[in-house]
Amino acid sequence: MSDLQNTDAPARPGIVVTGASGRMGRMLVRLILDNPEARLAGALERPGHSWIGRDVGEAMGGVPVGVTVSDDAVAVIAQAQAVIDFTAPAATVAFAELTAQARAVHVIGTTGLEQPHLDYLKAAARHAPIIRAGNMSLGVNLLTGLTRKVAAALGEDWDIEVVEAHHRMKVDAPSGTALMLGEAAAEGRGATLADLRTPAREGITGARVPGTIGFSAIRGGDVVGEHDVIFAGAGERIVLRHLATDRAIFARGALRAAIWGQDKGPGEYDMQDVLGLN
C-alpha cells in the first residue's frame, strides 16, 4: 500500500469503503490504494469498533495512508464520489440515503436484500447512480447472460434448477448470485422470478410444477462460491457453471463499477451495464 495515495489529483474519484475492517473491506482498501484511477477518500466502521480513530493502513498492519477510520458516515460520504458497500441490508439502505444526498455512485454488493430494501434503493436511485449486483465478477455476469439466452431458447419442458455452495459462515440463502441467475432464467422465459421460484424442497413435495425454477443451497468449509444452472430435459441436461476461488474477483468488479459510474446519471444499474453486456 502506498502512503502517497491520497495526494492524488482531484480528477481521481474519491471512494469510501464501508465495513473497512471486514474481509471484503480490507481487500477493497488495498485495491483502491494500488489503483492509479482512484483514491481512497474514507473508511467507515460501525460505532464502537476498535479501528475508529486509527489510520486504516496502520489498522490493517501496514504503513499510514492518511485516511482515518470513522463512524461518521454523514461527513465521510459527503466528500465522496463513490461508496462501495458490502455490508448488511439495513446499513445499505441507510448508506443509500447519504449517497443520494451526496450525488455519489453507490456500488452495492450486499446480499439478503428484500423487497422493502429494494423499493428504498429504487427511490434513492432517482437522485444518484446505484450499481447493484448479487455478484460483481466478470465470469458470473457472463454466466447470467448465458442463462438468460439458454432459458429463452428452451421450452418449459426443460426444468431449471439453480444450485449454489458457499462457506459455512454465509448467513443468507439462496445467495444473491443464485437469485440473480434465477432472475435471468425467468426473464428468458418472459416472466419474473417471483412467478416461477420454488424454494428449497423438503418432505413430500409432490411432482415438480412445470416451468418453475428451483433453488438448492450448500454451506460448508471455506467455499468461496460455486453456482450451477441446470437445464434438465428428457434424456439430456445442460449445466452452466461458475467456480470462484478468490474473493478478489468481487472487489475488483466493485472497484471497476465505481469508476465506470462516474459519468452516469441517476438510475439503477448492474454489472451487465458496467461490462457492456446489456
C-alpha positions as a Python dict, from the first residue, in 0.01 Angstrom:
ca = {
    (1, 'M'): (0, 0, 0),
    (2, 'S'): (132, 341, -91),
    (3, 'D'): (138, 624, 162),
    (4, 'L'): (120, 869, -131),
    (5, 'Q'): (-226, 752, -235),
    (6, 'N'): (-422, 1045, -100),
    (7, 'T'): (-214, 1320, -259),
    (8, 'D'): (-357, 1221, -599),
    (9, 'A'): (-506, 1473, -838),
    (10, 'P'): (-872, 1565, -775),
    (11, 'A'): (-973, 1406, -1108),
    (12, 'R'): (-945, 1063, -950),
    (13, 'P'): (-1277, 973, -787),
    (14, 'G'): (-1267, 961, -410),
    (15, 'I'): (-1405, 627, -296),
    (16, 'V'): (-1536, 539, 51),
    (17, 'V'): (-1526, 180, 174),
    (18, 'T'): (-1790, 73, 426),
    (19, 'G'): (-1717, -208, 671),
    (20, 'A'): (-1346, -141, 621),
    (21, 'S'): (-1227, -397, 878),
    (22, 'G'): (-1408, -689, 716),
    (23, 'R'): (-1254, -931, 470),
    (24, 'M'): (-1405, -757, 168),
    (25, 'G'): (-1343, -412, 316),
    (26, 'R'): (-970, -475, 359),
    (27, 'M'): (-945, -613, 9),
    (28, 'L'): (-1118, -306, -133),
    (29, 'V'): (-893, -69, 60),
    (30, 'R'): (-582, -239, -81),
    (31, 'L'): (-715, -237, -436),
    (32, 'I'): (-809, 131, -423),
    (33, 'L'): (-475, 231, -278),
    (34, 'D'): (-298, 46, -558),
    (35, 'N'): (-523, 171, -840),
    (36, 'P'): (-400, 479, -1035),
    (37, 'E'): (-756, 566, -1140),
    (38, 'A'): (-899, 609, -789),
    (39, 'R'): (-816, 737, -443),
    (40, 'L'): (-929, 626, -100),
    (41, 'A'): (-1148, 904, 39),
    (42, 'G'): (-1277, 733, 353),
    (43, 'A'): (-1309, 415, 555),
    (44, 'L'): (-1622, 355, 762),
    (45, 'E'): (-1692, 122, 1053),
    (46, 'R'): (-1975, 81, 1299),
    (47, 'P'): (-1971, 295, 1617),
    (48, 'G'): (-1756, 145, 1893),
    (49, 'H'): (-1533, -54, 1659),
    (50, 'S'): (-1169, -78, 1768),
    (51, 'W'): (-1049, 71, 1438),
    (52, 'I'): (-1231, 403, 1487),
    (53, 'G'): (-981, 690, 1501),
    (54, 'R'): (-693, 484, 1361),
    (55, 'D'): (-525, 524, 1024),
    (56, 'V'): (-671, 247, 808),
    (57, 'G'): (-329, 150, 673),
    (58, 'E'): (-190, 101, 1022),
    (59, 'A'): (-504, -80, 1136),
    (60, 'M'): (-450, -326, 852),
    (61, 'G'): (-93, -386, 967),
    (62, 'G'): (79, -161, 713),
    (63, 'V'): (204, 195, 679),
    (64, 'P'): (-12, 507, 732),
    (65, 'V'): (-208, 612, 423),
    (66, 'G'): (-362, 933, 554),
    (67, 'V'): (-718, 804, 592),
    (68, 'T'): (-867, 770, 941),
    (69, 'V'): (-1135, 511, 1005),
    (70, 'S'): (-1456, 688, 1105),
    (71, 'D'): (-1807, 609, 1222),
    (72, 'D'): (-1940, 944, 1092),
    (73, 'A'): (-2097, 827, 767),
    (74, 'V'): (-2265, 1164, 705),
    (75, 'A'): (-1940, 1359, 700),
    (76, 'V'): (-1734, 1097, 517),
    (77, 'I'): (-1982, 1023, 237),
    (78, 'A'): (-2049, 1395, 182),
    (79, 'Q'): (-1692, 1421, 47),
    (80, 'A'): (-1709, 1109, -173),
    (81, 'Q'): (-1764, 1050, -541),
    (82, 'A'): (-1839, 681, -482),
    (83, 'V'): (-1921, 443, -198),
    (84, 'I'): (-1854, 69, -217),
    (85, 'D'): (-2081, -120, 16),
    (86, 'F'): (-2069, -489, 110),
    (87, 'T'): (-2247, -467, 446),
    (88, 'A'): (-2597, -565, 559),
    (89, 'P'): (-2940, -470, 422),
    (90, 'A'): (-3029, -217, 693),
    (91, 'A'): (-2689, -48, 668),
    (92, 'T'): (-2706, -40, 289),
    (93, 'V'): (-3042, 136, 298),
    (94, 'A'): (-2900, 398, 537),
    (95, 'F'): (-2593, 450, 317),
    (96, 'A'): (-2818, 484, 11),
    (97, 'E'): (-2982, 792, 159),
    (98, 'L'): (-2643, 954, 221),
    (99, 'T'): (-2500, 868, -120),
    (100, 'A'): (-2813, 1007, -285),
    (101, 'Q'): (-2770, 1333, -93),
    (102, 'A'): (-2403, 1347, -198),
    (103, 'R'): (-2490, 1255, -559),
    (104, 'A'): (-2224, 987, -529),
    (105, 'V'): (-2215, 650, -704),
    (106, 'H'): (-2333, 375, -469),
    (107, 'V'): (-2190, 33, -556),
    (108, 'I'): (-2381, -234, -367),
    (109, 'G'): (-2260, -592, -323),
    (110, 'T'): (-2477, -652, -16),
    (111, 'T'): (-2684, -970, -31),
    (112, 'G'): (-3004, -1065, 151),
    (113, 'L'): (-3191, -756, 32),
    (114, 'E'): (-3568, -796, 42),
    (115, 'Q'): (-3839, -606, -144),
    (116, 'P'): (-3873, -319, 108),
    (117, 'H'): (-3496, -260, 83),
    (118, 'L'): (-3512, -270, -297),
    (119, 'D'): (-3801, -25, -301),
    (120, 'Y'): (-3596, 218, -93),
    (121, 'L'): (-3295, 180, -323),
    (122, 'K'): (-3515, 250, -624),
    (123, 'A'): (-3622, 576, -464),
    (124, 'A'): (-3261, 671, -386),
    (125, 'A'): (-3160, 596, -745),
    (126, 'R'): (-3375, 886, -862),
    (127, 'H'): (-3104, 1115, -725),
    (128, 'A'): (-2776, 931, -792),
    (129, 'P'): (-2642, 621, -970),
    (130, 'I'): (-2681, 291, -786),
    (131, 'I'): (-2491, -8, -924),
    (132, 'R'): (-2613, -325, -759),
    (133, 'A'): (-2534, -688, -834),
    (134, 'G'): (-2564, -1013, -646),
    (135, 'N'): (-2215, -1084, -777),
    (136, 'M'): (-1957, -842, -913),
    (137, 'S'): (-1735, -1087, -1102),
    (138, 'L'): (-1693, -1085, -1479),
    (139, 'G'): (-1741, -1461, -1505),
    (140, 'V'): (-2067, -1467, -1313),
    (141, 'N'): (-2210, -1184, -1520),
    (142, 'L'): (-2121, -1367, -1838),
    (143, 'L'): (-2294, -1672, -1689),
    (144, 'T'): (-2600, -1458, -1620),
    (145, 'G'): (-2622, -1355, -1983),
    (146, 'L'): (-2583, -1714, -2098),
    (147, 'T'): (-2853, -1829, -1856),
    (148, 'R'): (-3098, -1575, -1996),
    (149, 'K'): (-3028, -1684, -2355),
    (150, 'V'): (-3048, -2057, -2286),
    (151, 'A'): (-3374, -2017, -2093),
    (152, 'A'): (-3520, -1820, -2383),
    (153, 'A'): (-3415, -2087, -2631),
    (154, 'L'): (-3558, -2383, -2442),
    (155, 'G'): (-3923, -2457, -2372),
    (156, 'E'): (-4094, -2520, -2039),
    (157, 'D'): (-4038, -2892, -2083),
    (158, 'W'): (-3680, -2815, -1971),
    (159, 'D'): (-3667, -2786, -1592),
    (160, 'I'): (-3439, -2521, -1440),
    (161, 'E'): (-3255, -2568, -1111),
    (162, 'V'): (-3002, -2332, -951),
    (163, 'V'): (-2757, -2495, -711),
    (164, 'E'): (-2510, -2289, -507),
    (165, 'A'): (-2241, -2362, -248),
    (166, 'H'): (-2070, -2123, -6),
    (167, 'H'): (-1860, -2124, 310),
    (168, 'R'): (-2009, -2216, 646),
    (169, 'M'): (-2022, -1854, 768),
    (170, 'K'): (-2260, -1724, 500),
    (171, 'V'): (-2585, -1619, 666),
    (172, 'D'): (-2830, -1586, 375),
    (173, 'A'): (-2965, -1846, 135),
    (174, 'P'): (-3006, -1871, -153),
    (175, 'S'): (-2713, -1648, -237),
    (176, 'G'): (-2756, -1316, -413),
    (177, 'T'): (-2582, -1467, -714),
    (178, 'A'): (-2821, -1762, -723),
    (179, 'L'): (-3117, -1524, -719),
    (180, 'M'): (-2955, -1315, -994),
    (181, 'L'): (-2921, -1628, -1207),
    (182, 'G'): (-3279, -1725, -1131),
    (183, 'E'): (-3399, -1381, -1234),
    (184, 'A'): (-3208, -1414, -1562),
    (185, 'A'): (-3367, -1753, -1629),
    (186, 'A'): (-3713, -1613, -1555),
    (187, 'E'): (-3652, -1316, -1784),
    (188, 'G'): (-3550, -1557, -2058),
    (189, 'R'): (-3894, -1716, -2021),
    (190, 'G'): (-4071, -1383, -2024),
    (191, 'A'): (-4166, -1396, -1656),
    (192, 'T'): (-4048, -1275, -1317),
    (193, 'L'): (-3869, -1488, -1062),
    (194, 'A'): (-4147, -1422, -813),
    (195, 'D'): (-4383, -1604, -1051),
    (196, 'L'): (-4160, -1909, -1107),
    (197, 'R'): (-3948, -1952, -795),
    (198, 'T'): (-3962, -2274, -596),
    (199, 'P'): (-3770, -2257, -264),
    (200, 'A'): (-3567, -2541, -115),
    (201, 'R'): (-3766, -2864, -104),
    (202, 'E'): (-3824, -3085, 199),
    (203, 'G'): (-4068, -3363, 278),
    (204, 'I'): (-4345, -3483, 49),
    (205, 'T'): (-4346, -3204, -207),
    (206, 'G'): (-4532, -3372, -490),
    (207, 'A'): (-4424, -3367, -853),
    (208, 'R'): (-4231, -3073, -989),
    (209, 'V'): (-4452, -2797, -1131),
    (210, 'P'): (-4361, -2741, -1499),
    (211, 'G'): (-4189, -2412, -1577),
    (212, 'T'): (-4074, -2341, -1223),
    (213, 'I'): (-3719, -2253, -1115),
    (214, 'G'): (-3584, -2445, -817),
    (215, 'F'): (-3307, -2350, -573),
    (216, 'S'): (-3071, -2552, -355),
    (217, 'A'): (-2807, -2417, -115),
    (218, 'I'): (-2499, -2591, 27),
    (219, 'R'): (-2300, -2449, 319),
    (220, 'G'): (-1965, -2581, 435),
    (221, 'G'): (-1594, -2524, 484),
    (222, 'D'): (-1432, -2229, 313),
    (223, 'V'): (-1605, -2250, -26),
    (224, 'V'): (-1574, -1907, -189),
    (225, 'G'): (-1867, -1957, -424),
    (226, 'E'): (-1994, -2218, -670),
    (227, 'H'): (-2302, -2181, -889),
    (228, 'D'): (-2464, -2426, -1130),
    (229, 'V'): (-2763, -2355, -1351),
    (230, 'I'): (-2907, -2690, -1460),
    (231, 'F'): (-3141, -2720, -1757),
    (232, 'A'): (-3283, -3072, -1741),
    (233, 'G'): (-3475, -3211, -2036),
    (234, 'A'): (-3586, -3557, -2140),
    (235, 'G'): (-3269, -3760, -2194),
    (236, 'E'): (-3024, -3468, -2166),
    (237, 'R'): (-2902, -3189, -1938),
    (238, 'I'): (-2720, -2862, -1989),
    (239, 'V'): (-2514, -2740, -1692),
    (240, 'L'): (-2375, -2386, -1681),
    (241, 'R'): (-2118, -2350, -1401),
    (242, 'H'): (-1904, -2082, -1236),
    (243, 'L'): (-1645, -2155, -968),
    (244, 'A'): (-1490, -1873, -765),
    (245, 'T'): (-1157, -1946, -597),
    (246, 'D'): (-1053, -1595, -493),
    (247, 'R'): (-1275, -1328, -334),
    (248, 'A'): (-1065, -1060, -503),
    (249, 'I'): (-1278, -1104, -816),
    (250, 'F'): (-1571, -941, -634),
    (251, 'A'): (-1362, -650, -507),
    (252, 'R'): (-1208, -587, -850),
    (253, 'G'): (-1552, -583, -1010),
    (254, 'A'): (-1687, -341, -748),
    (255, 'L'): (-1397, -100, -799),
    (256, 'R'): (-1446, -117, -1174),
    (257, 'A'): (-1813, -33, -1123),
    (258, 'A'): (-1732, 267, -901),
    (259, 'I'): (-1502, 413, -1165),
    (260, 'W'): (-1741, 332, -1451),
    (261, 'G'): (-2028, 509, -1278),
    (262, 'Q'): (-1860, 849, -1253),
    (263, 'D'): (-2019, 995, -1566),
    (264, 'K'): (-2354, 822, -1532),
    (265, 'G'): (-2680, 990, -1442),
    (266, 'P'): (-2917, 885, -1163),
    (267, 'G'): (-3069, 541, -1203),
    (268, 'E'): (-3033, 174, -1126),
    (269, 'Y'): (-2751, -14, -1298),
    (270, 'D'): (-2592, -356, -1266),
    (271, 'M'): (-2270, -529, -1370),
    (272, 'Q'): (-2422, -617, -1705),
    (273, 'D'): (-2425, -240, -1772),
    (274, 'V'): (-2071, -193, -1640),
    (275, 'L'): (-1936, -470, -1863),
    (276, 'G'): (-2138, -361, -2169),
    (277, 'L'): (-2335, -686, -2178),
    (278, 'N'): (-2685, -534, -2178),
}
